[in-house]
């Protein structure tokens, strides 16, 4: 039996690229590609199962995505800062309420005047810090978003009969509803 001394060889597959069969696979690394007439601006395109991907478009998309992330983060930080400020201001509102109640109980004119000055300065400070008084007066229609009903009259006409305590907003949000009687 005679053995064949010839080796079987299988042909090497040719690289497949966007210029099919060229030795660099179409990457442009060998410089052997022909230039075709077209736009003067070079775009790099990669073939994906979904189709060609234009890297310039991907970069624009990612830049817009990053910009949106930065905006969302800034908004979240601003909201957290405002929430913290609002919580501090709400915690000191009982001090103002105590001064208003004390103002009702003092007997002498000098004491009333002194407490009135303190209340006014306190309210001005709250306004400078961003608090806004919710305007409520007798006869207004009850609004459950800005009022909290403490008691109701028998006829229940939903008109405010008495204001027990002022309500406040901070950064457009109600942080303490006004306590009222309807």
C-alpha positions as CSV (number, residue, x, y, z in Angstrom):
1,X,0.0,0.0,0.0
2,X,1.3,3.2,-1.0
3,X,0.7,6.2,1.1
4,X,0.1,9.4,-0.6
5,X,2.8,11.9,0.2
6,X,0.8,14.8,-0.9
7,X,-0.8,16.9,1.8
8,X,-4.4,17.9,1.4
9,X,-4.8,21.6,1.8
10,X,-8.0,23.5,2.1
11,X,-8.1,26.9,0.6
12,X,-8.1,29.8,3.0
13,X,-11.3,31.8,3.2
14,X,-11.1,35.3,1.9
15,X,-11.7,38.0,4.4
16,X,-15.1,39.5,4.1
17,X,-15.4,43.2,4.6
18,X,-17.5,46.0,3.1
19,X,-15.1,45.7,0.1
20,X,-15.4,41.9,0.2
21,X,-12.3,39.9,-0.4
22,X,-9.7,42.6,0.0
23,X,-6.9,41.5,2.3
24,X,-7.5,44.0,5.1
25,X,-11.1,43.1,5.3
26,X,-12.3,46.5,4.3
27,X,-10.9,48.3,7.3
28,X,-8.8,50.7,5.3
29,X,-5.6,49.7,7.1
30,X,-3.7,48.7,4.0
31,X,-4.5,51.7,1.9
32,X,-5.4,49.6,-1.0
33,X,-9.0,50.7,-1.3
34,X,-10.3,52.8,-4.1
35,X,-12.0,56.1,-3.3
36,X,-15.4,56.5,-4.6
37,X,-17.1,59.8,-5.4
38,X,-19.4,60.9,-2.6
39,X,-19.6,63.3,0.2
40,X,-16.5,65.1,1.2
41,X,-17.1,64.4,4.9
42,X,-15.9,60.9,5.8
43,X,-18.3,58.8,7.9
44,X,-17.4,55.6,9.5
45,X,-20.0,52.9,9.2
46,X,-20.1,49.5,10.8
47,X,-22.4,46.6,9.8
48,X,-24.5,45.3,12.6
49,X,-27.3,42.7,12.4
50,X,-29.8,45.6,12.4
51,X,-28.0,47.4,9.6
52,X,-25.3,50.0,9.3
53,X,-24.3,52.1,12.3
54,X,-23.2,55.6,11.6
55,X,-20.8,56.4,14.5
56,X,-21.4,60.1,14.0
57,X,-25.1,59.6,14.8
58,X,-24.2,57.4,17.7
59,X,-21.9,60.1,19.1
60,X,-24.7,62.7,18.7
61,X,-27.2,60.4,20.4
62,X,-24.8,59.7,23.3
63,X,-24.0,63.5,23.7
64,X,-27.7,64.3,23.9
65,X,-28.2,61.4,26.4
66,X,-25.4,62.8,28.6
67,X,-26.9,66.3,28.3
68,X,-30.3,65.0,29.5
69,X,-28.7,63.1,32.3
70,X,-26.9,66.3,33.5
71,X,-30.2,68.2,33.4
72,X,-32.0,65.5,35.3
73,X,-29.3,65.4,37.9
74,X,-29.3,69.2,38.4
75,X,-33.1,69.1,38.8
76,X,-32.8,66.3,41.3
77,X,-30.2,68.2,43.3
78,X,-32.3,71.4,43.2
79,X,-35.4,69.5,44.3
80,X,-33.5,67.8,47.2
81,X,-32.1,71.2,48.3
82,X,-35.6,72.8,48.2
83,X,-37.1,69.8,50.1
84,X,-34.5,70.3,52.8
85,X,-35.1,74.0,53.0
86,X,-38.8,73.5,53.2
87,X,-38.5,71.0,56.0
88,X,-36.4,73.4,58.1
89,X,-38.8,76.2,57.5
90,X,-41.9,74.1,58.3
91,X,-40.1,73.1,61.6
92,X,-39.8,76.7,62.7
93,X,-43.4,77.7,61.8
94,X,-44.7,76.7,65.2
95,X,-42.5,79.4,66.7
96,X,-44.3,82.0,64.6
97,X,-47.6,80.4,65.6
98,X,-46.6,80.8,69.3
99,X,-45.8,84.4,68.8
100,X,-49.1,85.1,67.1
101,X,-50.9,83.3,70.0
102,X,-48.9,85.3,72.5
103,X,-49.9,88.5,70.7
104,X,-53.5,87.7,71.4
105,X,-53.1,87.2,75.1
106,X,-50.9,90.1,76.1
107,X,-52.6,93.0,78.0
108,X,-50.4,96.1,77.6
109,X,-50.0,98.1,74.5
110,X,-46.2,98.0,74.7
111,X,-46.2,94.2,74.8
112,X,-48.6,94.0,71.9
113,X,-46.5,96.4,69.9
114,X,-43.3,94.4,70.7
115,X,-44.8,91.1,69.7
116,X,-46.3,92.7,66.5
117,X,-42.8,93.8,65.5
118,X,-41.4,90.3,66.2
119,X,-44.2,88.6,64.2
120,X,-43.7,91.0,61.3
121,X,-39.9,90.5,61.2
122,X,-40.4,86.7,61.5
123,X,-42.8,86.7,58.5
124,X,-40.5,89.0,56.4
125,X,-37.7,86.6,57.1
126,X,-39.8,83.6,56.0
127,X,-40.7,85.5,52.8
128,X,-37.0,86.2,52.1
129,X,-36.3,82.5,52.5
130,X,-38.9,81.6,49.9
131,X,-42.0,80.9,52.0
132,X,-45.3,82.3,50.7
133,X,-48.4,82.8,52.8
134,X,-51.5,81.2,51.2
135,X,-54.0,83.9,51.1
136,X,-57.2,82.8,52.9
137,X,-60.1,84.9,54.1
138,X,-63.6,84.4,55.4
139,X,-66.0,83.8,52.6
140,X,-63.5,82.0,50.3
141,X,-64.5,78.7,48.8
142,X,-62.9,75.7,50.5
143,X,-60.1,74.1,48.5
144,X,-58.8,70.8,49.9
145,X,-55.5,71.3,48.1
146,X,-54.6,74.4,50.2
147,X,-57.0,74.2,53.2
148,X,-57.4,71.7,56.0
149,X,-60.9,71.6,57.5
150,X,-60.9,71.6,61.3
151,X,-64.7,71.8,61.8
152,X,-67.8,72.3,59.7
153,X,-71.0,74.1,60.2
154,X,-74.4,72.3,59.9
155,X,-75.3,73.8,56.6
156,X,-71.9,72.9,55.0
157,X,-71.9,75.4,52.2
158,X,-68.1,74.9,51.8
159,X,-67.4,78.6,52.4
160,X,-64.7,79.4,54.9
161,X,-66.2,80.8,58.1
162,X,-63.0,81.2,60.2
163,X,-59.2,80.8,59.7
164,X,-57.5,79.1,62.6
165,X,-53.9,79.1,61.2
166,X,-52.2,80.4,58.1
167,X,-51.0,78.1,55.4
168,X,-47.7,78.3,53.5
169,X,-46.2,77.4,50.2
170,X,-42.6,76.8,49.4
171,X,-41.3,76.6,45.8
172,X,-44.8,76.3,44.5
173,X,-45.8,73.4,46.8
174,X,-48.1,73.6,49.8
175,X,-45.9,72.8,52.8
176,X,-48.6,73.5,55.4
177,X,-52.3,73.9,54.5
178,X,-54.3,76.6,56.1
179,X,-56.5,75.4,59.0
180,X,-60.0,76.6,58.6
181,X,-63.7,76.1,59.7
182,X,-66.3,75.7,56.9
